[in-house]
Amino acid sequence: MKITVFGATGKTGSEVVRLALDRGYNVVAFVRDSRKVTIENPQLEVVQGELGDKETLRTALKGSDGVISALGPTGKPSDAELSDGIANVLSVMEEYGIKRFIVLSTTSNQDSLDKDGSRFRMRRNMIRRGRPITYEQINKYSQLVRDSNTDWTLVRIAALLTDKPLSKHIRAGYLGKDKLGSKLSRTDLAWFMLEQIDSADYVRKAPAVSN
Ligand SMILES: NC(=O)c1ccc[n+]([C@@H]2O[C@H](COP(=O)([O-])OP(=O)(O)OC[C@H]3O[C@@H](n4cnc5c(N)ncnc54)[C@H](OP(=O)(O)O)[C@@H]3O)[C@@H](O)[C@H]2O)c1
């Protein structure tokens, strides 16, 4: 199994890379600064580039069986490039016929299976007002993924992220319907995303996740 990981320098993305290597996968980490990659492994290839550069995206995606995006807003001006970046990733995936795409999102992106309520509306409004670019970009790129012909899964963060160790205890469901917790370990999040690579359970679905 060969996978390409975007956002591989991030706290969640680096856990995806580490756990994928533990599984014996070949991993291509697409990063904008290779000095940030601290993992060394003969099965890890690091491709440095920008999401706007399709040629480098081709190098990173060629021959991959699946793609995981742990990209997410970091509060920098480049956050505004995320949705164009995801559009480029989708375009190269289509060129190469790569179908499986697992993408980090948040519950700011509503799903038709959610049962909306005032608590969720209030939370969305807070993010929309407080971090408008984050809100806009998460919704924009999540919609691009939903509209694509890929076998996508949007893994929507529904809780506060923590650095707790792997427990493999994840709750996945829909807002207002399923019981979700208030915390989510990035390692468990990474593990859940990797579990989806060869599972059809959440294909073309967008579960909200927490511990
Ligand atoms: N903290 C929470 O409780 C919470 C709750 C809900 C959602 N979230 C969101 O969840 C996401 C994942 O969390 P995390 O802690 O793993 O985030 P993180 O460590 O900040 O990782 C974000 C990753 O995205 C990459 N990235 C961002 N913009 C990019 C761009 N324009 N081009 C290329 N790469 C780009 C970063 O690359 P660089 O290393 O090059 O910057 C990094 O690898 C974050 O976006 C966060 O906002 C957090």
The ligand as an SDF file (V2000), in Angstrom:
LIG
                    3D

 48 52  0  0  0  0  0  0  0  0999 V2000
   -7.2000   22.6420   18.2950 N   0  0  0  0  0  0  0  0  0  0  0  0
   -8.4320   22.2150   18.2010 C   0  0  0  0  0  0  0  0  0  0  0  0
   -9.0600   21.8580   19.1840 O   0  0  0  0  0  0  0  0  0  0  0  0
   -9.1060   22.1300   16.8650 C   0  0  0  0  0  0  0  0  0  0  0  0
  -10.4610   21.8740   16.8160 C   0  0  0  0  0  0  0  0  0  0  0  0
  -11.0640   21.7500   15.5660 C   0  0  0  0  0  0  0  0  0  0  0  0
  -10.2790   21.8820   14.4280 C   0  0  0  0  0  0  0  0  0  0  0  0
   -8.9620   22.1570   14.5010 N   0  0  0  0  0  0  0  0  0  0  0  0
   -8.1890   22.2380   13.2530 C   0  0  0  0  0  0  0  0  0  0  0  0
   -7.7120   20.9400   12.9730 O   0  0  0  0  0  0  0  0  0  0  0  0
   -6.6300   21.0150   12.0560 C   0  0  0  0  0  0  0  0  0  0  0  0
   -5.6150   19.9460   12.3810 C   0  0  0  0  0  0  0  0  0  0  0  0
   -5.0320   20.2070   13.6370 O   0  0  0  0  0  0  0  0  0  0  0  0
   -3.4450   20.0940   13.8350 P   0  0  0  0  0  0  0  0  0  0  0  0
   -3.1800   20.4450   15.2590 O   0  0  0  0  0  0  0  0  0  0  0  0
   -2.9420   18.7980   13.2730 O   0  0  0  0  0  0  0  0  0  0  0  0
   -2.9510   21.2840   12.8820 O   0  0  0  0  0  0  0  0  0  0  0  0
   -1.4950   21.7780   12.4950 P   0  0  0  0  0  0  0  0  0  0  0  0
   -0.4530   21.1170   13.3450 O   0  0  0  0  0  0  0  0  0  0  0  0
   -1.5150   23.2640   12.4660 O   0  0  0  0  0  0  0  0  0  0  0  0
   -1.3200   21.2190   10.9790 O   0  0  0  0  0  0  0  0  0  0  0  0
   -1.8280   21.8470    9.8520 C   0  0  0  0  0  0  0  0  0  0  0  0
   -1.1030   21.3150    8.6280 C   0  0  0  0  0  0  0  0  0  0  0  0
   -1.6440   21.9400    7.4580 O   0  0  0  0  0  0  0  0  0  0  0  0
   -0.5590   22.4650    6.6810 C   0  0  0  0  0  0  0  0  0  0  0  0
   -1.0110   23.6430    5.9230 N   0  0  0  0  0  0  0  0  0  0  0  0
   -1.8290   24.6420    6.3320 C   0  0  0  0  0  0  0  0  0  0  0  0
   -1.9960   25.5460    5.3590 N   0  0  0  0  0  0  0  0  0  0  0  0
   -1.2770   25.0980    4.2920 C   0  0  0  0  0  0  0  0  0  0  0  0
   -1.0570   25.5890    2.9720 C   0  0  0  0  0  0  0  0  0  0  0  0
   -1.6210   26.7340    2.5500 N   0  0  0  0  0  0  0  0  0  0  0  0
   -0.2380   24.8830    2.1630 N   0  0  0  0  0  0  0  0  0  0  0  0
    0.3230   23.7160    2.5790 C   0  0  0  0  0  0  0  0  0  0  0  0
    0.1540   23.1970    3.8200 N   0  0  0  0  0  0  0  0  0  0  0  0
   -0.6330   23.8860    4.6550 C   0  0  0  0  0  0  0  0  0  0  0  0
    0.5000   22.8320    7.6930 C   0  0  0  0  0  0  0  0  0  0  0  0
    1.7530   22.9510    7.0380 O   0  0  0  0  0  0  0  0  0  0  0  0
    3.0080   23.7820    7.6940 P   0  0  0  0  0  0  0  0  0  0  0  0
    3.6050   22.8710    8.7330 O   0  0  0  0  0  0  0  0  0  0  0  0
    3.8950   24.0120    6.5380 O   0  0  0  0  0  0  0  0  0  0  0  0
    2.4370   25.0410    8.2800 O   0  0  0  0  0  0  0  0  0  0  0  0
    0.4070   21.6270    8.6420 C   0  0  0  0  0  0  0  0  0  0  0  0
    1.1080   20.5380    8.1030 O   0  0  0  0  0  0  0  0  0  0  0  0
   -6.1050   22.4550   12.1700 C   0  0  0  0  0  0  0  0  0  0  0  0
   -6.3700   23.1310   10.9550 O   0  0  0  0  0  0  0  0  0  0  0  0
   -6.9250   23.0790   13.2830 C   0  0  0  0  0  0  0  0  0  0  0  0
   -7.2280   24.4400   13.0030 O   0  0  0  0  0  0  0  0  0  0  0  0
   -8.3780   22.2670   15.6990 C   0  0  0  0  0  0  0  0  0  0  0  0
  1  2  1  0
  2  3  2  0
  2  4  1  0
  4  5  1  0
  4 48  2  0
  5  6  2  0
  6  7  1  0
  7  8  2  0
  8  9  1  0
  8 48  1  0
  9 10  1  0
  9 46  1  0
 10 11  1  0
 11 12  1  0
 11 44  1  0
 12 13  1  0
 13 14  1  0
 14 15  2  0
 14 16  1  0
 14 17  1  0
 17 18  1  0
 18 19  2  0
 18 20  1  0
 18 21  1  0
 21 22  1  0
 22 23  1  0
 23 24  1  0
 23 42  1  0
 24 25  1  0
 25 26  1  0
 25 36  1  0
 26 27  1  0
 26 35  1  0
 27 28  2  0
 28 29  1  0
 29 30  1  0
 29 35  2  0
 30 31  1  0
 30 32  2  0
 32 33  1  0
 33 34  2  0
 34 35  1  0
 36 37  1  0
 36 42  1  0
 37 38  1  0
 38 39  2  0
 38 40  1  0
 38 41  1  0
 42 43  1  0
 44 45  1  0
 44 46  1  0
 46 47  1  0
M  CHG  2   8   1  16  -1
M  END
$$$$
